[in-house]
């Protein structure tokens, strides 16, 4: 058996796999008796640890393991077992350092998601409000102000960001981010439909809504299309992003919209709830276990030494 096969068996034993399962795994590569011998020796070595092995102990292990085991076989297997054990410990340290860096990336990402709970007033909280600015008529801009900007991700987020995404495949953050964006877009589309209907009957309203639409279009064409929230610019200041309407006007428009858009208030509330869920996905007690269990293209791997046992 070559060293990679020996280490496979050491891994299987350390993971508590049964002999029959290991034999089945190697059935197209090795004789079952060869695997049974290696498995029994590996299990006995795993139980005794890596302390010095005398010839007498080696003989006892060979006798107990049976099949093809002898003193020389056990002594050679012990050398490989110690190398495997040392590599396993070193790999554990390397992986802990690797995942620590990935967790730092998750922390940077979380800093770019607005935490709704930090901005709640004791008695009430306006929906889609950011720093006392009312964005209920512009849910897409509210989304931009509250979530990270993943455009130009490699340049803005660095190489480690792709590793974070690989490690967090099991997190619902990425799906929830997309769902929040779709919900904000849908509500804005509903507003446009309602605005067209209302504009047929209310000239003053149509003029005001057109003013808002022109402002949105100007942002899309200019440098203020959207706030760019990424680690080096988490956008704590919002002075450049102020709606052109006041809360009174917003209340009046939404009152009319609610007669056309079914469940309007519920849609606004759901946006807030989705944002809270998005932030919650990145809280340490949720995201760190996912990172620990995940893998990426740069995860530390065990060594691969030459040699083997026969």
N, C-alpha and C positions, 0 to 999 in steps of 0.2 A: 504494500500500500504506500502511495506517495504521501507527502506531508499534508497536502491539501485535504486528502481523504481522512487522514488522522484527525485533522482539526475539525472536519465536519462531524466526526464521531464525538469528539470532545464537546463540541457545541451541542450536539443532540443529547448527550448525557447531562450536561449542565442545565439544559432546558427540561429535563425530566421525561424525555421520550423513552418509550418502551423498546426493548430489543427487537421485537417483531416489526415495529414500525421502521427502525433503522435498516434492518435486513431488507425490507420491502423497498426502501429508498435506493438501496444499492443493488437490487436484483439483476439489473442489466449490466452491471459493471464488475461485480465481485462475487465470488463463491460465497454462499450463505455461511459456511463454517468460518471462512476468513473474517467475515463481519462479526459473527458471534464472538470470536476470539478477541477481536479488537474492542468490541463493545464491553465485554466482561472486564477486560484489563482496564479500560478507560473508567469504568464505573468504580472499580476498586481504588484506582489512583485518585479519582475525584473525592472519594470518601476519606482517604488518608491525608490528602494535601500534598504540599510540595517540599516537605522536610526531607532531610537526607535519607536515602534508600539503601539499606544494607543488602548484601547478597541473600541473607537469610529471608528478609522480608520479600525480596523479589521472588524467591522460590515459593514462599507461601502464597503470594498473589498468583503465580503461575499455576500452582496446584488448585487453587480455588477457581480460577478462571476456566481451566480445562481447555479442551480443543487443542489448538496448536501452540499454546503458550508454553514458554520455557523461561529460564532466568535471563538469557540474552534478550529475548523478545521483550520481556517486562522492563529491563534496564533501558533498552532503546526507546520503548514507548514512554518511559518516565522522562527521558531527556526532552522528547517532543511535547510531553504534557507540561513541563515546566516552561518551555518556550511559549506554548499556547497561553498558559496562565499569565505570564508576564506581559505578553502582547495584549491580552484581554484587559488587564489592569491599566496598561498604558493607553489603550484605545478608549477605555472608559473616561480617563482624564481628558484625552483629546476631545472626545465627544461632549463632555460637560462644558469645556471651554467654547467649543463650537456652538452649542445650543445657547450658551450664555450670550454670545454675540447676536444670535438670531433673536433672542428675547429683547435685547436692546433695540433691535430694529422694530419689533412689535411695539415697544414703548414709544418710539418716535412716531410710529403710525398712529397710535392712540392719541398722541398730543395734537394730531391734526383733525380729530373728530370732535365736534362740539359735544360736550357732556351736558345733556339737558338738565340733569339734576342739580348741577352747580348754579344754574341760572333761574331756579324757581323761587318766586317770592313767597313769603309766609302765607299770604291769604289767597292769591290768585296768580295766574300766569297766562299771558296772552299767547295764543297759538301762533307759531311761525314768527316769533319775535326774536330779534338779534340785537343786543345792546340798545334796547328801547326803540328799535326801528321795526315797523310793522310790515312784514313781507307776505301777508296772507294773499295779496293779489299777484304775487310773483313767486310762486313756489319753486321755480327753477333756480332763481337767484338765491333763495333761502337754502336750497340744496348745496349750491356752490359755497355759500358762506359757512356751512356746517360740516362739510366733508372734504377729504383729501382730493387733490388734483393729481391724477395718475398719468396725465399726458407727459410725454418726454420722460418717462419713468426712470430710464437708465441714467440720464443726465442729472435729473433732479433728486433722485432717490439713491443712486449709487448701485454698484454691483450686488451688494448684499440684499437688495430688495427682492431680486428674483429668487434668492435662496429662501427668503421669508415666505414668498408665495408657494414655493415647493413644500416647505415644512408645514404650511397651514392649509394644505389641500382639504384636510378634514374639517376645517372651520367653516361655519355658515356665513362668516363675514363677507366673503366675496359675492355670494349669491344675494345676501341681504343688501349689500351696496347697490347691486344692479336693480333689485326690486324697489329700493327707495328712489332711485333715479327714474325708473319707469312710472312710479306712482306720481312723482312730481310733474313729469312730462304730461301724463294723462290729465291731471287736474288743470294744467295750463291749457291743454287742448279743449277741455270742457269749458274753461273760461272764454276761449275764443268763440266757441259755438254760441254760448249764452250771450256774449257781447253783440254778436251779429243780430240775434233776435231782439235784444233790448234796443239796439241802435236804430231799429226801424221805427220805433215809437217815441224815442227820447233823443232829440237833437243835442241837448246839452250834455247828456250822458255820452253820446257818441263822440263828441268833440274831446271830452276828458279822457275817454278810453283810448282814442287815437293818440293823444299826447303821451299816454303811458306806453303804448305800442311803439311809438317813435323813439322814446327813451330806451326801450329794450333793444330795438334795432341798432341804435347808436352804440350801445355797449358791445353788441356782437361784432360791429365793424371796427370798433376802436380798441384801445389798449385795456379798456375796462370791461371786456366781454365777460370775464368771470374772475373772481378772486382765485389766486393760485396758492392753495394750501399744501405745502410739503415741508419736510423737516427743517430746512434752513429758513423757511418763511412761513411759520404757522398762522400768520395773519391775525394778530391780536387786535389790530386797529381796523375799524370799518368806516372811517370818515369818507372814503371815496365812494362808498356804496350806500347811498341814501335814496329811498323811494321818493318819487315826485308828488306823492299824495299823502294826506294825513290820515289819522285813524278814523276820524269822523267820515271822511269820504269813503274809506275802505269799508266801514260798517254799512253805509248806504248801498254801496255796490253789492256787497255780499248778501245783503238782505234781499235784493232783487235777484241775484244769482241763485239763491237758495230755492226760489220758486221754479227755477228751470232745471237746476242740477240736483238730482236726487241725492240725499245724504251728504250734502256739502260739508257741514260741520264735522261729520264723522270722517270724511276724507282728510280734512285738516288734522283731526286728532290722530288718525292712523299714520300720517306723515311723522308726527312727533313720536309716536310709539315705535315706528320703524327706526327712527334716528336713535332712540334710547336703546333699542335692541342692537343696533350697529355698534354703539359704544360698548355695550355690555359684552359683545363677542370678544372684545380685545382686553377685557379685564384679566389680570394675571391668573386668577384661579380657573379661568376658562381657556385662555389661549396658551399658557405655558405647558400644561400637560399635552396639548396637541403638538406643540413644537417638540417636546421631548420624544414623542412617539413618531414624529414625522422624519422624513429623509429628504436629502437634496443631492445634487450632483457633486457637492464638495464635502459630504459627510465623511469623517475619518473611517477608514477601512482597516481591517486586521492585516497583519503582515503575511507574507507568503514565502516561507523558507524552503530550501531544498532538502531532500532526504526522504526518509520513510521508514517503515518497519515491515519485515517479512517474517 
